[in-house]
Structure formats: structure tokens, C-alpha cells
């Protein structure tokens, strides 16, 4: 079998039906809120912050606005996959993808009752609706600088996990892995700021895993129009010849999946006005669902292999996560820091007659420099440079029939990489304000690259034009890692144009 065909994000076909119900509710909520809330002074101030396509900048939690605000956004994009004629572009995937996003974004004020960041995306050629609740929480202010949040809430567990979009501490929406939208954990949260010390904690009896591209079963095969979905092969070579693969999906018990508890705590300690130390620990379900299947071979009358039944099963695995970071902040907003992340998955091995994804212990070293060019009117403009090295993580699949190469997607998209990026408002073209967010990386073990750039051309306070370009691939296919993310999707270069209206 071709390695990498079973991705943890490509699970739970029941999700499609659930998402459609939620999408209708969110759309109605968007229409109602658009008609019922005038554009306030706080909204106007928030609209002046630099924006990049797909990423609206809001004040950070430690500097909450004095008054709540609500942004309502409608975005239309048209993606064109530039290498769709390549033999490496997946057959059956959509070569163009018109998409429509509806987004509600609100941040609680210092005395506010809560916040939300919810997006619903409709991909036309895929005929799929993706419901993306990044945050939705209630806020309770206690004595002093103590706060309690109930719901789905982002917290600063790890700087480098956010920068590299690994999804270890908090889940992502992986229907588009280039965007890899970060979402908060679900539960109860406590934060306290006391002088130079900040502590935060989290506990929850519930768990929401990551979800990837939608797919369905047709004739015993997984199918999807999403270019970021990699289906399994239709046949496999065995000793007795070629066997057809017939797939089934063992639908997981939704209640058993979501009722998995977790918890953790974090600390940030500043020394003076520059040096800081950050650390956190979590014990919780892994955001990525682990997959496996029993390997059953049916023999023909004359002893020839005719078919292999593959019933894909899902299971929730737990892991221990810890990190330690030390850094220095400068008066102009620049920062340099180094961070170590440790992950230790708990053993959750299925029967030996199964082939199942296994994850080993891993350590990740990250060193990052961020240079700020902020001004009063442009507080988020910066350049950054980062190095990341993953040691461990991928191990051999379990099972009597497993091979040297894994049949599942790798745990980490990038293994040993150097990355750089920039963001912010950069210049004017007449009355048009041009903002940009870009990043590029090179992975030494994959010998591959990823370049992504998004432009926001703001014509007015409410209307923006959007331009985007993404390219990825390999300089060589004989790298240490031959079945990585950059190789698998090397034909998914794309460009898009779009428009956004902010209410």
C-alpha cells in the first residue's frame, strides 16, 4: 500500500450531517446579527487594525478593549489549482474551488460576558460545508485580575506550537492544511495575572478532535473532491497477486469519543521588563484521532487472493505534553525565545491482527526571533525567523502485517525546518491600504519547501480585495523523509482572488 493514505484528520463521515445542521444555524445567526447590530465606534477602531486574508487581528487578551465589539464578515474566494494537469495531482480532485465564508468575531471587553470566533465555509465544487468554531466562551470576572472562561477558548500554551501550526496543544481545522486554523480547547479555564506572574489552568470532561476534508464511501472506496484529501489505493500487491481493497468505516460512538477528559496548567514569569520564562503541562486526548483496521483476507476457490476487507476504525489516544520556553522581549516589541516541547503518547495498542497507527515519544526544539516594526496605527507589523527540529514521533505501525513504511500520515508535517515570515500593513496605493501576511519554509529532511503569501487591499473601511498564492514541493525526492507532507501535496500549487465585506 502507498504510505500516508490514512490521515487522522480524514475521519467521521457523520460530521458532514452535523455540520450542515450547524451551518444553517450559523447562517441564520449571521443574518440576524447583521440586521440587528449597527456599526459601532469600537467596530470602527477594530477595522483599522491590519488584516490579512483569513486572519483578522484583534487585541490580545491581556489588553482587552474597554468595550465589546462584533465583526461580521462575508468572504468570497476563487481558488485555482495551477498544477492540476500534473500526474501528481490527485485524480477526481476539484481543479477550481469557489468558496464562501461567513464569520462572526467578537472579543469580550474587560467587563464583557464572553466572546466568539465562528466561521462557516461553503466549498462550491466540493459541495461541502465546513463549520469552524474557533472560540465560543462565557467570561466571568472574579476579584482582581482573575477570570474564568467556560466554553471553547484559546490560551497561550505554546508560542512555537502556534507559530508552526502543529496542533499539539490546541486542535486545528484541517480541511485546508495550509491555513490550519487554530481552535481552542473545550472546557473550563482559569487565568490570573499578579504583577509579573501569570498562571492559567484548564479542565474538561469533553473532547473535540480535529477534522479534515469531508469524504464519503462509494463502491467500497473513499472519495472526495477536496484536493487536500488523499484516498487509499484501490488495490494492493500480495504474494498471490493483486487484491482489490474494499473499504468500510466503523462509525465511532460519538458520545464515547467526545466524553474524554483532560486538563493542564501553565505559567509565565517575567523578570524585570524583558526576560521571561513560560512553561505548561497538559494531560489530555491527542487532537488527532488514531486510525487502524483489522486485516482480513478472503481467498478464492483456487487459493488466489481476490479481495481484502478493510474496516477503518478510530480510537482516542491520550498524551502527556510539556514545554519550557525562555526569552527576552525588547522595548520595540521584538522578542527572541527558545522553546522545548516534550510529547509522550500513552500506549493504546490494538490487537496484533490489526494494522494501526502508533506514535512515539518526541522532543521538539524551536528557536525564534521576531522583529517588530510596530507603530501606533500599525501595531502588528513584524518579521520573524524560526528553526524547528523534531526528534522522534514516527514509529512503525503495530500489527503482524505492518511493514517498514507506515500506511498512515506522519505525525508532524515538518521535521527539521527553517522558516521566515512577515505580516502587517506595508504601504498605500493611492487610497488603497495594502496589508500582507507571508511565510516560507524549507524542510531539510524532506528537501522540500512551502511558500504562502496573502494580500489584503482595503478599498474602504468595509470592503477589501484579496489575493493569495501558495506553492509547495520538493527540490529532490531522495530526502531522508520521502513520504512527507511536502511530497504528498507537491502538485497542489494554487492562486486565488477574492473579496471581503466587513459589517
Legacy VTK file of the C-alpha trace (Angstrom):
# vtk DataFile Version 3.0
C-alpha trace
ASCII
DATASET POLYDATA
POINTS 503 float
0.000 0.000 0.000
1.041 3.545 -0.603
2.242 5.122 2.649
0.398 8.053 4.049
-3.067 7.307 2.739
-4.830 7.277 6.083
-4.762 10.748 7.601
-6.024 11.199 11.203
-7.998 14.239 10.073
-9.955 12.225 7.490
-12.489 10.603 9.795
-16.117 10.600 10.948
-18.386 10.864 7.929
-21.192 11.663 10.408
-19.546 15.046 10.737
-20.977 16.105 7.362
-24.568 15.774 8.556
-23.819 17.510 11.863
-22.023 20.359 10.081
-24.969 21.000 7.764
-27.295 21.465 10.720
-24.836 23.791 12.437
-24.166 25.693 9.201
-27.831 26.576 8.799
-27.970 27.864 12.362
-24.814 29.940 11.961
-26.005 31.415 8.671
-29.294 32.464 10.297
-27.347 33.896 13.220
-25.145 35.879 10.847
-28.125 37.365 9.033
-29.881 38.201 12.291
-26.807 39.792 13.844
-26.081 41.766 10.687
-29.559 43.291 10.737
-29.610 43.834 14.490
-26.263 45.463 15.285
-25.158 48.855 13.933
-21.502 49.538 13.182
-20.168 50.958 16.451
-17.157 53.088 17.305
-15.418 50.009 18.702
-16.002 48.157 15.410
-14.551 51.090 13.511
-11.436 51.033 15.696
-11.064 47.296 15.233
-11.413 47.690 11.461
-8.369 49.965 11.458
-6.170 47.124 12.693
-4.130 45.421 9.933
-5.912 42.482 8.367
-4.679 39.678 6.161
-6.925 37.303 4.202
-8.316 34.759 6.577
-6.793 36.416 9.609
-8.429 39.375 11.362
-6.239 40.965 14.012
-7.873 41.660 17.379
-6.387 42.954 20.642
-4.715 40.263 22.718
-6.442 39.072 25.868
-4.086 40.870 28.210
-5.090 44.165 26.584
-8.819 43.722 26.264
-10.819 46.654 24.869
-12.851 48.793 27.227
-15.984 47.978 25.242
-17.156 44.858 23.417
-17.318 44.817 19.640
-18.709 42.490 16.998
-17.400 41.979 13.470
-19.450 40.261 10.795
-17.593 39.204 7.659
-18.564 37.685 4.340
-15.687 36.489 2.148
-15.776 35.035 -1.367
-12.681 33.382 -2.848
-11.962 31.535 -6.065
-9.063 29.060 -5.783
-7.372 27.771 -8.935
-5.018 24.785 -8.624
-2.213 25.622 -11.018
-0.667 22.148 -11.403
-3.925 20.243 -11.932
-2.585 18.862 -15.228
0.354 17.271 -13.426
0.369 13.490 -12.996
0.920 14.090 -9.278
-2.372 15.961 -8.877
-4.973 13.596 -7.474
-7.475 12.287 -9.989
-11.012 13.282 -9.063
-9.994 16.354 -7.051
-11.525 19.714 -7.957
-9.202 21.862 -10.066
-11.007 25.061 -9.052
-12.695 25.800 -5.737
-15.047 28.752 -5.274
-15.580 29.234 -1.545
-17.800 31.430 0.604
-17.022 32.213 4.240
-19.369 33.647 6.848
-17.650 34.728 10.048
-18.644 36.208 13.399
-15.834 37.615 15.541
-16.257 39.186 18.961
-13.907 39.663 21.882
-15.065 40.252 25.432
-14.263 43.614 26.948
-12.731 43.971 30.390
-16.224 43.757 31.837
-17.724 41.732 28.994
-19.621 38.472 29.267
-17.842 36.433 26.617
-16.500 36.178 23.097
-16.699 34.152 19.924
-14.933 33.450 16.658
-17.048 31.244 14.412
-16.695 30.667 10.698
-18.735 28.618 8.242
-17.209 27.834 4.835
-19.022 26.518 1.783
-16.821 24.985 -0.938
-18.925 25.042 -4.106
-17.213 22.423 -6.306
-16.772 20.152 -3.311
-20.415 20.670 -2.292
-19.261 20.676 1.322
-19.935 22.888 4.326
-17.251 23.279 7.000
-18.271 24.606 10.388
-15.261 26.139 12.172
-15.890 27.208 15.767
-12.501 28.632 16.807
-13.792 30.204 20.049
-17.123 30.431 21.847
-16.980 31.160 25.564
-18.573 32.909 28.508
-16.377 35.072 30.739
-16.694 35.542 34.491
-14.589 38.245 36.149
-13.522 37.493 39.721
-11.686 39.644 42.241
-8.565 41.333 40.964
-7.144 40.117 37.666
-8.791 36.709 37.913
-11.036 35.390 35.157
-12.969 32.202 34.487
-13.964 31.146 30.971
-16.469 28.434 30.082
-16.612 27.091 26.537
-14.088 26.871 23.715
-11.198 29.215 24.416
-7.667 29.774 23.094
-4.853 30.186 25.607
-1.108 30.802 25.080
0.038 27.260 25.885
2.964 27.285 23.454
4.367 30.049 21.247
6.071 27.691 18.820
3.110 25.323 18.525
1.049 28.294 17.365
3.756 29.579 15.016
4.372 26.183 13.371
0.667 25.193 13.462
1.445 21.702 14.774
-1.817 21.212 16.650
-0.271 19.556 19.700
-1.734 21.776 22.421
-4.849 23.020 20.629
-6.727 21.484 17.681
-6.854 22.825 14.138
-9.412 22.848 11.323
-7.602 20.757 8.715
-9.936 20.838 5.716
-7.279 23.237 4.371
-3.899 22.284 5.929
-2.163 25.387 4.556
-4.477 27.527 6.660
-4.644 25.015 9.561
-6.939 27.299 11.560
-6.231 27.105 15.289
-9.144 26.429 17.643
-9.333 26.498 21.411
-9.779 23.609 23.789
-13.228 22.964 25.238
-13.800 23.195 28.981
-13.383 25.496 31.966
-10.401 27.869 32.146
-8.921 29.993 34.911
-6.421 32.824 34.458
-4.785 35.144 36.979
-2.348 37.998 36.499
-0.413 39.071 39.588
2.394 41.501 38.899
4.944 39.767 36.664
3.335 36.356 37.135
0.539 34.900 35.074
-0.990 31.486 35.708
-3.717 29.664 33.813
-5.389 26.271 34.095
-7.809 24.114 32.145
-10.065 21.139 32.918
-12.752 19.442 30.884
-14.785 16.225 30.690
-15.241 16.772 26.924
-13.086 16.485 23.824
-13.471 17.684 20.231
-10.937 16.201 17.786
-9.555 17.740 14.626
-11.483 17.274 11.401
-10.112 17.243 7.887
-11.600 17.165 4.386
-15.040 15.633 4.038
-15.241 12.308 2.219
-17.676 9.510 1.558
-17.686 5.826 0.627
-18.703 4.847 -2.874
-18.377 1.274 -4.112
-16.035 0.372 -1.284
-13.719 3.352 -1.962
-13.214 6.670 -0.193
-13.925 9.643 -2.472
-13.663 13.416 -2.050
-13.417 16.457 -4.287
-11.160 18.237 -1.794
-7.593 18.394 -3.211
-6.196 18.015 0.324
-7.726 14.561 0.754
-5.521 11.562 -0.040
-7.588 8.414 -0.637
-6.272 4.915 -0.024
-5.289 2.737 -3.009
-7.924 0.591 -4.679
-5.617 -2.447 -4.891
-2.686 -3.968 -3.054
0.097 -6.299 -4.154
0.287 -9.515 -2.118
2.294 -12.700 -2.621
-0.508 -14.405 -4.519
-1.170 -11.461 -6.803
-3.110 -8.228 -6.797
-6.033 -7.927 -4.408
-8.916 -5.466 -4.530
-9.407 -3.420 -1.398
-12.948 -2.993 -0.107
-13.270 -0.229 2.478
-15.798 0.205 5.224
-15.946 2.751 8.020
-16.754 1.562 11.508
-18.674 4.583 12.726
-17.314 5.565 16.148
-19.625 6.105 19.070
-19.879 9.898 19.088
-20.678 10.053 22.813
-17.730 7.797 23.662
-15.474 9.965 21.513
-16.389 13.345 22.991
-16.584 12.227 26.645
-12.839 12.067 27.189
-11.489 14.297 29.937
-8.321 16.335 30.099
-6.613 19.111 31.991
-3.489 21.174 32.392
-1.882 24.333 33.706
0.583 26.973 32.588
2.834 29.705 33.986
4.500 32.826 32.647
7.024 34.637 34.827
8.665 37.905 33.808
11.892 39.183 35.340
12.040 42.921 35.127
10.703 44.236 31.840
12.465 41.931 29.382
13.391 38.338 30.336
10.571 35.809 30.669
10.063 32.110 31.332
6.999 30.143 30.190
6.031 26.562 30.930
2.939 24.385 30.757
1.813 20.798 31.179
-1.294 19.051 29.817
-2.674 15.547 30.024
-5.465 15.184 27.501
-6.631 13.310 24.396
-4.487 13.828 21.334
-6.218 16.257 18.991
-5.662 13.846 16.114
-7.738 10.642 16.053
-5.661 7.444 15.768
-6.742 5.062 12.998
-6.368 1.355 12.389
-8.037 -1.627 10.735
-8.208 -5.413 11.072
-6.552 -7.116 8.102
-8.905 -9.813 6.725
-8.017 -11.701 3.524
-10.638 -13.622 1.538
-9.256 -16.440 -0.625
-10.666 -17.586 -3.952
-11.551 -21.175 -4.783
-8.090 -21.981 -6.023
-6.226 -20.289 -3.203
-5.755 -16.986 -5.012
-6.304 -13.774 -3.135
-9.355 -11.977 -4.532
-10.096 -9.219 -2.044
-9.061 -7.645 1.227
-11.707 -6.165 3.525
-10.514 -3.003 5.248
-12.771 -1.710 8.022
-11.293 1.574 9.200
-11.633 2.107 12.946
-10.954 5.132 15.113
-9.705 5.399 18.661
-8.880 8.213 21.055
-5.332 8.220 22.417
-4.003 10.256 25.330
-0.667 12.010 25.637
1.407 13.998 28.106
2.537 17.408 26.832
5.043 19.719 28.460
7.006 22.719 27.287
9.562 25.144 28.622
10.464 28.453 26.968
12.859 31.231 27.874
13.166 34.506 26.025
13.748 38.216 26.026
11.389 40.991 24.966
12.669 44.346 23.736
11.175 47.799 24.131
10.164 47.992 20.460
8.074 44.810 20.735
10.679 42.446 19.293
11.278 39.120 21.015
13.716 36.227 20.873
12.980 32.912 22.549
13.876 29.239 22.643
11.363 26.535 23.475
11.459 22.801 24.142
8.316 20.688 23.739
8.026 17.140 25.026
5.281 14.743 23.947
4.765 11.263 25.378
1.777 9.350 23.971
0.205 6.666 26.119
0.249 3.116 24.784
-3.059 2.238 23.122
-2.151 -0.776 21.008
-4.975 -2.695 19.287
-4.845 -6.488 18.629
-1.903 -7.851 16.644
-4.243 -8.788 13.805
-4.738 -5.066 13.177
-2.553 -2.608 11.337
-2.718 0.605 13.383
-1.026 3.975 13.604
1.387 4.334 16.510
3.053 7.485 17.830
6.298 7.525 19.752
7.711 9.971 22.259
9.083 13.150 20.717
11.005 16.243 21.646
10.897 19.457 19.601
13.446 22.266 19.765
12.407 25.690 18.482
14.412 28.933 18.311
12.604 32.047 17.080
13.383 35.710 16.516
10.570 38.218 15.908
11.486 41.749 14.837
8.728 44.276 15.371
8.147 47.337 13.186
5.040 48.419 15.040
3.599 51.902 15.121
0.553 53.335 16.878
-1.587 52.807 13.773
0.097 49.530 12.757
0.830 47.558 15.950
1.163 44.078 14.376
3.772 44.650 11.669
6.718 42.304 12.133
9.248 39.948 10.581
10.127 36.569 12.081
12.672 33.791 11.632
12.420 30.355 13.242
14.194 26.996 13.360
12.436 23.791 14.437
13.805 20.266 14.876
11.639 17.229 15.693
13.301 14.240 17.303
11.102 11.116 17.396
7.364 10.899 16.930
7.021 8.486 13.999
7.342 4.778 14.797
6.463 1.569 12.977
2.779 0.679 12.688
1.590 -2.025 15.062
0.308 -5.371 13.786
1.577 -8.638 12.337
1.173 -7.369 8.779
2.757 -3.935 9.199
5.738 -3.006 7.074
8.770 -0.797 7.458
6.879 2.170 5.997
3.792 3.436 7.742
0.433 3.238 5.967
-0.675 6.389 7.780
0.076 10.082 7.583
3.103 11.239 9.528
2.623 12.786 12.954
4.394 16.036 12.005
4.102 17.933 8.729
7.618 19.355 9.085
10.588 17.641 10.717
13.733 19.802 10.535
12.909 23.193 9.111
13.872 26.823 8.810
11.007 29.270 8.311
10.584 33.025 7.888
7.593 35.280 7.578
6.187 38.769 7.800
2.842 40.401 8.432
1.269 43.810 8.720
0.209 46.881 6.778
3.042 47.859 4.455
2.136 50.663 2.048
-0.603 52.602 0.211
-1.562 52.611 -3.449
-3.442 55.877 -3.603
-6.302 55.407 -1.161
-5.854 51.617 -1.080
-4.108 50.261 2.029
-2.084 47.103 1.257
-1.520 44.532 4.013
0.302 41.244 3.632
0.992 38.084 5.589
3.560 35.669 4.155
5.633 32.733 5.226
8.166 30.426 3.673
9.963 27.352 4.939
12.486 24.763 3.871
12.495 21.284 5.409
15.939 19.702 5.373
14.744 16.110 5.850
12.080 16.338 3.155
14.206 18.568 0.905
11.025 20.450 0.312
9.622 23.957 0.546
6.411 25.836 1.239
5.734 29.450 0.231
2.490 31.220 1.054
1.531 34.870 0.602
-1.778 36.680 1.160
-2.547 40.295 0.246
-5.406 42.391 1.575
-6.191 45.509 -0.487
-8.509 47.622 1.659
-10.553 49.942 -0.538
-12.685 51.257 2.307
-13.429 50.611 5.954
-15.675 47.707 4.951
-14.511 46.428 1.551
-11.274 44.569 0.760
-9.886 42.751 -2.243
-7.924 39.530 -1.606
-5.003 37.940 -3.464
-3.287 34.722 -2.429
-0.619 32.346 -3.699
0.598 29.035 -2.240
3.273 26.759 -3.645
4.901 23.656 -2.148
7.025 20.780 -3.340
10.412 19.080 -3.266
13.773 20.046 -4.693
14.607 16.339 -4.570
12.617 13.144 -3.923
15.527 11.291 -2.305
15.400 13.091 1.031
15.536 11.387 4.401
11.732 11.650 4.557
10.209 10.606 1.223
6.538 10.379 2.222
6.119 13.701 3.998
3.536 16.442 3.631
5.521 18.435 1.056
5.974 15.427 -1.241
2.395 14.183 -0.959
0.866 17.523 -1.941
3.567 18.816 -4.258
1.049 19.314 -7.102
-1.288 21.497 -5.002
0.107 24.882 -6.025
-2.740 27.374 -6.123
-3.705 31.008 -6.571
-6.879 32.780 -5.557
-8.693 36.092 -5.852
-11.483 37.205 -3.602
-13.389 39.943 -1.859
-14.375 40.532 1.771
-17.056 42.749 3.253
-16.954 43.623 6.958
-20.158 44.818 8.614
LINES 1 504
503 0 1 2 3 4 5 6 7 8 9 10 11 12 13 14 15 16 17 18 19 20 21 22 23 24 25 26 27 28 29 30 31 32 33 34 35 36 37 38 39 40 41 42 43 44 45 46 47 48 49 50 51 52 53 54 55 56 57 58 59 60 61 62 63 64 65 66 67 68 69 70 71 72 73 74 75 76 77 78 79 80 81 82 83 84 85 86 87 88 89 90 91 92 93 94 95 96 97 98 99 100 101 102 103 104 105 106 107 108 109 110 111 112 113 114 115 116 117 118 119 120 121 122 123 124 125 126 127 128 129 130 131 132 133 134 135 136 137 138 139 140 141 142 143 144 145 146 147 148 149 150 151 152 153 154 155 156 157 158 159 160 161 162 163 164 165 166 167 168 169 170 171 172 173 174 175 176 177 178 179 180 181 182 183 184 185 186 187 188 189 190 191 192 193 194 195 196 197 198 199 200 201 202 203 204 205 206 207 208 209 210 211 212 213 214 215 216 217 218 219 220 221 222 223 224 225 226 227 228 229 230 231 232 233 234 235 236 237 238 239 240 241 242 243 244 245 246 247 248 249 250 251 252 253 254 255 256 257 258 259 260 261 262 263 264 265 266 267 268 269 270 271 272 273 274 275 276 277 278 279 280 281 282 283 284 285 286 287 288 289 290 291 292 293 294 295 296 297 298 299 300 301 302 303 304 305 306 307 308 309 310 311 312 313 314 315 316 317 318 319 320 321 322 323 324 325 326 327 328 329 330 331 332 333 334 335 336 337 338 339 340 341 342 343 344 345 346 347 348 349 350 351 352 353 354 355 356 357 358 359 360 361 362 363 364 365 366 367 368 369 370 371 372 373 374 375 376 377 378 379 380 381 382 383 384 385 386 387 388 389 390 391 392 393 394 395 396 397 398 399 400 401 402 403 404 405 406 407 408 409 410 411 412 413 414 415 416 417 418 419 420 421 422 423 424 425 426 427 428 429 430 431 432 433 434 435 436 437 438 439 440 441 442 443 444 445 446 447 448 449 450 451 452 453 454 455 456 457 458 459 460 461 462 463 464 465 466 467 468 469 470 471 472 473 474 475 476 477 478 479 480 481 482 483 484 485 486 487 488 489 490 491 492 493 494 495 496 497 498 499 500 501 502
